[in-house]
Amino acid sequence: MNIITVPIRVDALVADKTTTIIKSGANFAKLPYQDSNHIDRHPETASLVSSISHQPFNNQGSLAAGVHLHWALPDALTRGEVSDSEDQPEISLPPVPNRWLVIRRDAQDTISQQWVVESDYLYPKLVTPERAVCIPAKTRELEPGDPPYRYLGRQVELSQWREDQTAERYPNLNVLGWGNFHFSSLYAECFSVFGCYDDAITRADQVQGCSYEVLGWYADGQQDYVKKYLLTELKTRQQTASKKAAEAGLARSKAQSSRHEDDQEAAEMAQQEADQALQAANFRQVVEDIADWRLDDDVQADGMLCYGRIQFTDSVNLDDGMEAETVKMALAPSSQEAVSTYLSKQLATDEDDQIRIENQLQVVILKETVQGENVDFINQLKIGRHKAGFSPVDGGFLWAFINDGDIDLQPPQQPPANAQAQPAISQQEERQQQLNQTIRQLKDTWADQLQTLNHQQDQVNQLDFAIESQRELLFADWSKYMLCLYPVDRLNDSAYPDSNLVKHLI
């Protein structure tokens, strides 16, 4: 069995004490629900995203002392395809390795500890582990009394690890985890899935000269990226190459028998396509085209193994070098404007130069709005900034006659062989002129009816807008009612109106 070893990046954070971090996303363990005994759990939490999400400036978390490892997945496993369905577009991503062996070596390169991380392990319902990522449960799989969340991923010492065939697994685990776009990118979101924790090392002198190795593979070989994607693509290309070779053989036989120049050219063309298909039907070429990996030889592989290693130097300094006195911040209505403001302050000291650079950076962001506007440029830039602060709203639709040039007539049918020949172009032009005249007569005849139709359509549009507005208003009022009934800041709940008054208002 041949294996492709794919390099991955491994990062490490050595914390000599409890370290403050910034959390993102939400704490799904606070979601309210009713258990199997009809007892309300977390009744103090409103059924709102804002009640469980980590809000800015109120989203501090902590990491325990020790070595925290976090690895990045290969780029090929982070690329997906979006379905063509307009109603429910979905993104299809390849499965990722769900078994990881983490090895710690001391300064003498001797193995001192090993762990296995099961990325797809789902803890039993109602079990709260000491260290695991909390994710929302899939609604269609919930039964009455089940909590609306689960815990994903576990870390076990290699000496105690055994593959549990009865354990529940998260199906088709990919780079997005449960559906979060930065799931695998942030350690706080995936620490038990694509991360490992070593609590035995908490000082700089303990980690000096040490190294960590990470090896990842698929528990189910059928889900392996090489087998599921690369070998499948190779088989498709081989079938195409066989078909092209057969077509080239037929074309070559025909050219040899006919000796016609056109057949000779067709045979050469078919042979070129067959050669190109044969060249593409090579495993090394498939790997390069699909995964953008470079292989040293043409040996066909049956699977893949991720491998990464991080080595600590003999002199480790845990000081991150950041000084609070030197931290600078830029505030703006949007993240793009904040970045522009920050960069302009860094690139120039003169105020006029700062404004000029900030405007230039804004032009790059708002290029579609101000492109080509050389006259009154600053005002156009202001308009572009203003428009960027709003979201477009559908204004409904109205009816209109189709334009003459939007209709392409099919060419007339070929007349019988014994019929009198007529110029085909003149027939086409005559039919097009007749159609244009008919459309103009239709517009003149039905102009009043079109106006009446659009008037009625406008009334329907207004009713649709009113319904949507009432829905949004009802949801907004209900959200305020829930916040008043379950205040987030319970130490200052007097700042909230009486929930009964809000309910009466609704």
N, C-alpha and C positions, 0 to 999 in steps of 0.2 A: 504494500500500500504506500503510495506516494503522497506526501503532505506538503502544501505550500505554507511556509512560515511568513506571516504578515507582521511587520513591525508596528507597534503602537507606542504612543507617548504615555509615560507614567509620571505623575506629579506627586509630591509629598509635602505635607505640612507637619512640621515638628512643633508640638505645643508643649511647653514646659509647665503650663498652668491652664486653667479653663480660659478659652479664647472666645472672644465675642465675634459673631458673624452676623451677616445680614440674611434674613430669610426672604424668600419670595413665594409666590403661590398662595396656598391656603392650608389651614389645619383641618383636614377632613374628619379628624377624630372628635371634633366639637359639633358635628352635625346632629341635630335633634332627630330622634326616632322613637318608636314604641316597641318594646321588646316582646318576647313571646308570652310574658305574663301580663301584658297590657299596661306596663309601667313606662311612663315617659322618661326617656333618657335625655340628658342635657336640655331640660325644659327652659333653662335660662337663655338659650341661644335662639335667635330668630332664624327663620328659614330664608336667609338672605346670604348672598356671597360676601357682602361686606362684613357680616358677623364672624366669618371664619377666615377671611383673607388677611394676609399680613400687610397692613397699610404702611405707606412710607413714614419714616421717622418713628414708627411704632412696630418695627419688625426685627428686633434684635433677637438673636439666638445664641447658642454657645456650643463649643466643641470641647470635649473632655481632654485632659492632658494625655499626650501620647502621639504616635505617628499616624497620620491620616493619609491614606493613599487614594488616588483618583486617577483612573486611566481613560483615555479617549479612544473611541472606536475608529476603525479604519474608515477612510472617506468613502470607500465603495459601499459600505453598509449604511451610510447616511443619505444616500441618494435614492429617491423614489420616483414613481410615476403617478400622475393624476389621471383618473378615469375621464372618459369623454362625456359622461352623463351630466347634463345640464341641471337636472332636478336634484341629484344628490352626488356631487363630485366627491370622490374619495381619493386619498393618497395611498398608494401601495408601496410599502417599504420592506426590504428584505429582513428576515429574522437575524438576530445577532447572537453571538455565543452566550450561553447561559450557565456555563461552568468555568470557574476561574481558580487556578492554583496559584497561591501567593507564597513565595519562599523568601525568608529572611536569612541572610548570610552575615556572619560576623566579620571582623577585620581580617581574620585568617582564612576567609572564604569557606568557612564551615557552616553547614546548614544548622541554624539554631531554632527555627520555628517555621511551621507551615500551616496554611489555612486553605480551606475550600469555600468559595463564595458561590452560592446557588442563586443566580439572579432572578429566576422565575418562580422561586418558592413562595407560596402563599400560606401564611399562617392560618390555622383554623379560626373560624369565626368566633368572636368574643375573646380571643386571646390577644393580649397586649404585650408584645415582646419588649425587651429592654432596649434593643437597638434595631430598628427597621423603618423603612419608608412607608408612610401612610398614604394610600391612594384611594380614590373614590371607587366604590364597587359598581359593577355593571348592573344597571337597573333591571334589565330583563332576567338576570340570574338571581335577583333578590326574592326571598320568600318572607311571608309575614313573620315579623320578629327579628329579622336579620339586621345587623347594623349596616348603614349605607357606606361603609368603608372597609378596607382590608389592609393588611400589612404585607409588604412585598420584600423578598430578599433576605437571606440569612448567611451568616458566617460561622463556620465550624472548623475546629482544629482537625487537621488531616488524620491524626491518630484516632479521632472519635467519629470521623465521617463515614457514613454508609449511604449509598443511593437509596432513598425512600421511594419505592414504587407506588405506595399508596397515597403519597402526599399530593395535595392539589397544586397545580402549576398554572402560572399565567400564560395563556396561549399566545403564540406568535409574538413574543417579546421583540420589540424593535427599538430604534434609537429614541423614539418619542415616549417610550414607557407607556403610561396610561393615556397619553395624548397631549402631553405638555411639550411645546416646541424647544424648550431649553432643559428638558429633563436630564439628559445625559451630560449636559455642559456644566451644570452647577452641582457641586459636591453635596450641598445641603438638600438637593432634590433626589439624589440617587446614591447616597452613601452606602446603602446596603445592597445595591444592585450592581453598580460599576465602581465600587470602592471597597476599601478594607481598613480595619482599625487595629493598631498594635498598641495595647495599653501598657506593655512592659517597658517601653522606652519613653522616658519623660525628661531626659537631660541631654544636653549637647554632647557631653563626653561619652554617653552610651551609644550614640548613633554614629560617631566618628569611624570612618572606614567601613561601615556596614553597607549592605546593598539589599535591594528588594527586586525580585523577579516576579513577573506576572505572565501566566500562560492561560489562554482562553480557548475553549472548544465547545462544540454542540453536544448536548446530551443525546439528542436524536440526530443521527447521521443523515437522515433524509432531509433535514432542514439546513444542512451545511450549505453555505453560499456557493462553494465550488460545485457541489453536486446539483443543487437546485437551480442555479442560474448559469454558471459557466459551462458545465457539461451539457445542459439542455440547449444552450445556444450553439455549442459545438456540434451537437447532433443535427440541429436545424441547418447549419451551414454545410455539413457533410451531405445531407440530403439534397440541398440546393446544388452543390458541386457535382453530385452524381447526375442530377437532371440536366445541368448545363453541359456536362461531358457527353451525355447521350444526344442532346440537341446538336452539339458540335459535330458528332460523328455522322448524324443524318445529313447535316448541311455539307459536310465534306464529301460524302458519297454522292449527293446530288450534284455537286460541282464537278466531280470527276466524270460523271456520266454525261452531263450536259455540255461541259466545256464552255459555258456561257460566262461572260465577264461579271454580270450581276451576281450569279451564283457563287463565283469565286470570292467576291467581296463579302457576300453574306456568310460564307464559310469562314473567312478570316475573322469577321466580326464575332461569330459564334465561338470560335476558338479563343479569342481574347477574353470574352466573358467567362468561358470555362476555366481559363488559366487564373483569372482574378478570383473566381469562386473557390478554386482549389487552394489558392494562396490564403484566402480568408478562412478556410476550413482547417485551421491549424490551432492547436490548443494555446500555444504561446501567443498567437495573434489575437485570439478570443480574449485571453486574460488582459492583454494590453488595451484592446478596444473597449471592453465592458468595465473592467475594474481599474484600469490605468495602473496596473502593476507590471514590473519588469522582471522577467524570469531569466535565469542564467543559461538554461538549456531548454530543449523541446520535450522534456519528459512530461507526460500527461499525469496530472495529480487527481486524487480521489477526494480530497478534503483540505481544510485549512486549519491552521493553528496560529492564534495571535500570541505575540511575544513582545514584552517590554521589560526594561531594566532601568533602575535608578541607583546610582552609586554616590554615596556621601564621601566627601573629602576627609582627610585626616584632621582638618581644623574647621569645625562647624561653628558658625555664629548665628544664634537664633534671633538676633536683632534684625527686624525687617527694614531698618533704615528710614522709616517714615517718621516725620516730625509733625505734630499737630500744628505747630506755629507756621509751617510753610505750606499747609494745605490751602488751595484756592478753589473757590466755587463760583459758578456762573448761573444766574437765575434768568429764565426767559419763559415766554408762553408755551414754547415747544422745545423738544429735545434738540431739533436741528438748529434753532436759533441760539440755544444755550451753547452748543458746540461752536457755532460761528463766533459768538461773543468771547468765549474762552480762548479760542485760537487767535483771534485778533489781538487780545491783550498780551498773548505770549509772543506774537510775531512783531509787535511794534510797541514803542513807548509814546510816540506822539499821538495825541488824541485824534487829529485829522487822519493820520495813517491808520489808526485803529478802525475808524468809521469806514474808511475806504476798503480795507481788507474785509471787514464784516459784510459790507455790501457785496463784494465780489464773491464771498463764500455763499451768501444768500442767493446770488444769481445761479450758482451751480446747483443749488437745491431746487430753486424755482425756475429752472431753465425753460420749461414748457410755457410758463406764464409770461416771461419777459423776453423770450428769444426774439431777436430781430427788432426789438423796440429801442432804437437808438435815440429817437426823439422823446423828450420827457421821460428819461430813463428812471429817475428817482421816484417819480409818481407811479410809474408802472411797477416798480419794485415794491412800493408801499401797498399797492393794490394786490400784488401777488402775495405779500405777507398776510394781508387781511383775509384774502380768500382761503389761504392755507389753514386758517383757524376755524373754518366751517366745513361741514359735510354736505354734499349735494343731496337734494330731496327730489324725488320723482314728482313731476308736475302733472302726471296723467297724460292721456293721449287724445288726439282729435283725428277725424277722418279727412282724407284728401283724395282727389282724383290722381290716378297714376299718370306720370309724365309720358309723353309720346315716345321719347327715346328709351324708356325703360322696358319696352317690349321688343324682343328679338323674334322675328318670324323665322320659322323653320324654312329651309330652302324647299322650293317646289319639288314634287316627286318627278322622277325621270319619266318622260313620255315614252310610249311604246316605240319599238324600233321602226315601225311603218308609219308613225305619225310625222306630221310636218314639223321640222325643227324650228324652234323659236329661241331667241336669246334669253338665257336663264337670268341674267342680271337685270334686264328690263322688266321681266316678270316680277322679280323680287322688289324692285323699286315701285312698281305699280301697286302691288299688294300692300307695301308699307305706306304709300300715300293714301290708299283707301282706308287703312286702319287709322292713320292720324286724323283723317277727316271725320271718321266715325267717332273717335274719342272727343274731338272738338265739339261735335254736335251733342254728344252726351253731356259734356260739361255745361254747355249753354242750356240744355233742357232741364238738367237736374241741379242747377246751381242753388235754387231756393230750397230744394229738399236737403241738399248737403248742409246748408246753413242751419236748417231746423234740426238735422241729425246732430250736428256739432253742439248746438245749444242744449239738447237733451243729454249728450255725452258729457258736457261740462257739468251739468247738474249731477250726473252719476259720479263724476270725479270728485265733486265737492262732498257728496255723501260718503264716499270712500275715505276722504281725508278726515271728515268728522268722526267716522267710526274709529279710525286709527288714532286720532287725537284723544278720543274718549278712553280707548284702551290704555294708551300711555298714561293718561291722567289717573285712571283707576289704579294702575300698577304703581305709579309714583305715590299716590295717597296711601295705598296698602303698605308700601315699603316704609313710609313714615310712621304708619300705625304700628308696624312690627318693631321699629326702632324705639318707639315710645313704650311699647309693651315690654320689650326686652332691651333696655338701654345697654349699649356697649360699655359706657363709662358709668358703672354702678356707684362709684364714689361721688359722682356728680349728677345723679339721676334727676335732681330737682330742676336741672336745666331743660329737661324734656317736658313737653305739654302732657296733660293728662290723657292717657290712651283712650278713655271713654269719650272725651271731647272730640278727638280725632275720628273715632269710630262714628260718632254722631254726625260729624261733618261729611264723611263719606256717604 
